[in-house]
Amino acid sequence: AFSQCTSLTSITIPDSVTSIGDSAFYNCDSLTSVTIPDSITHIGGRAFVGTPTVFTEVENINFLLGREGKRAYLIDGSQASGAINLPKMVGGAEVSLILASAFSNCTGLTSITIPDGVTSIGGGATMEDEGTFYKCTSLKSITIPDSVTNIGSSAFAECSSLTSITFGKN
């Protein structure tokens, strides 16, 4: 929708919006302020790639907090490494969504535990798109809680070392 809008500096998305599409703000290289509602249920792949937006960072993982401070959205984990236990809360907000392509090409990630409360792990729109963990070639194991009700297409495409996926009891 706003891909490569180089003059866009800030945006406030209204409460009526529940989904942000693929590459929505791709390469908006002046976009430093994004305010989104806590009602967002989907953020497409590469939505914020190439923007200098200030995110909340925890262990090299970037989160975008909802306007009301109730939800946190994992935007970029491509610089994560080792065994990661994602936090349940970031800045007082519950982590609820992992963006499509968030860990794409993250070759340093070896294992990840997703906290209860996350409802969706994004994926690529097609098999050719980058899913959440696309080409995480060192990723060996992942733990997914019961709260996850959606795993997008090709979420684990080309994870050549992935040998263990543990789902919650349900």
C-alpha positions in Angstrom: 0.0 0.0 0.0 2.8 2.5 0.9 5.8 0.6 -0.4 8.7 3.0 -1.2 6.9 6.1 0.0 10.2 7.8 0.7 8.6 11.0 2.1 6.3 9.2 4.6 7.6 10.0 8.1 4.9 8.7 10.4 1.6 6.8 10.3 -1.2 6.1 12.7 -3.3 3.1 11.7 -6.9 3.3 12.9 -8.5 0.8 15.2 -10.7 -0.5 12.4 -7.7 -2.0 10.6 -7.0 -5.6 11.6 -4.4 -6.6 8.9 -1.3 -5.0 7.4 -0.4 -6.5 4.0 2.9 -7.9 2.6 5.5 -5.1 2.0 3.0 -2.5 3.2 5.8 -0.1 4.3 8.7 -1.7 2.4 11.6 0.7 2.0 9.8 3.7 3.4 13.2 5.1 4.4 11.9 8.1 6.2 9.3 6.3 8.3 10.4 6.7 11.9 7.0 6.5 13.7 4.4 3.8 13.4 1.4 3.5 15.7 -0.8 0.5 15.2 -3.9 -0.7 17.1 -3.9 -3.6 19.5 -6.5 -5.2 17.2 -4.0 -6.2 14.5 -4.3 -10.0 13.8 -2.0 -10.2 10.7 1.1 -8.4 9.5 2.4 -9.5 6.1 6.0 -10.4 5.2 8.5 -7.6 4.7 5.9 -5.1 5.9 8.6 -2.9 7.7 11.8 -3.9 5.8 13.9 -0.9 5.0 12.2 1.5 7.4 14.2 3.2 10.2 11.2 2.8 12.5 12.2 2.7 16.2 11.2 -0.7 17.5 11.5 -2.1 21.0 14.5 -4.4 21.0 15.0 -7.5 23.3 18.0 -9.7 22.6 18.4 -8.5 19.0 14.7 -9.1 18.3 12.6 -6.1 17.3 9.0 -5.7 18.5 6.3 -3.2 17.6 4.0 -2.3 20.4 0.3 -1.7 19.9 -1.1 1.8 20.7 -2.8 0.7 23.9 0.2 -1.3 25.1 -1.7 -4.6 25.3 0.0 -6.4 22.4 3.5 -6.7 21.0 4.2 -7.8 17.5 7.5 -9.6 16.7 8.7 -7.8 13.6 12.3 -8.8 13.0 14.4 -11.5 14.6 16.9 -11.9 11.7 19.9 -11.0 14.0 19.0 -13.5 16.7 21.4 -16.3 17.5 21.6 -19.4 19.6 18.8 -20.9 21.7 16.0 -18.3 22.1 13.1 -18.3 24.6 10.9 -15.5 23.3 9.6 -13.3 26.0 5.9 -13.5 26.9 5.8 -9.8 27.6 7.7 -6.8 26.0 7.3 -3.4 27.5 4.2 -4.6 29.5 2.5 -5.9 26.3 1.8 -9.5 25.5 3.6 -10.9 22.5 0.8 -12.1 20.2 2.0 -12.4 16.6 5.2 -13.3 14.8 5.4 -11.5 11.5 5.8 -13.4 8.3 9.5 -13.5 7.4 10.6 -12.3 10.9 13.4 -14.8 11.2 14.1 -15.2 7.4 17.7 -16.1 6.7 18.6 -16.1 10.4 21.4 -18.6 10.2 22.5 -18.1 13.8 19.3 -19.3 15.4 19.6 -22.9 16.7 16.3 -23.3 18.7 13.3 -21.2 19.6 10.6 -21.5 22.2 7.5 -19.5 21.4 5.6 -18.3 24.5 2.0 -19.0 25.3 -0.1 -16.1 24.1 1.3 -16.0 20.5 -1.6 -16.9 18.2 -0.1 -16.7 14.8 3.2 -17.6 13.1 3.3 -15.9 9.7 4.2 -17.4 6.5 4.8 -16.5 2.9 1.8 -15.7 0.6 3.1 -18.3 -1.8 5.6 -21.1 -1.7 8.2 -18.8 -3.3 7.8 -16.2 -0.6 9.8 -16.2 2.6 8.0 -17.8 5.5 8.7 -16.8 9.1 11.8 -19.1 9.5 12.8 -19.4 5.8 16.4 -20.6 5.4 17.1 -20.7 9.1 19.7 -23.3 8.3 20.9 -23.8 11.9 17.5 -24.1 13.4 17.2 -27.6 14.9 14.2 -27.4 17.2 11.1 -25.3 17.9 8.5 -25.4 20.6 5.0 -24.1 19.7 2.4 -23.5 22.4 -1.3 -24.3 22.4 -2.2 -20.7 21.8 -0.9 -20.8 18.2 -3.9 -21.4 15.9 -2.3 -20.3 12.6 1.0 -21.3 11.0 1.5 -19.7 7.6 2.5 -21.4 4.4 6.2 -22.2 4.0 6.9 -21.0 7.6 9.8 -23.5 7.9 10.8 -23.7 4.2 14.4 -24.7 3.7 15.2 -25.2 7.4 17.6 -28.0 6.5 18.7 -28.8 10.1 15.2 -28.8 11.6 14.7 -32.1 13.3 12.2 -31.4 16.2 9.0 -29.5 16.4 7.1 -29.8 19.7 3.5 -28.7 19.9 1.5 -28.1 23.1 -0.6 -30.8 24.5 -3.6 -29.8 22.4 
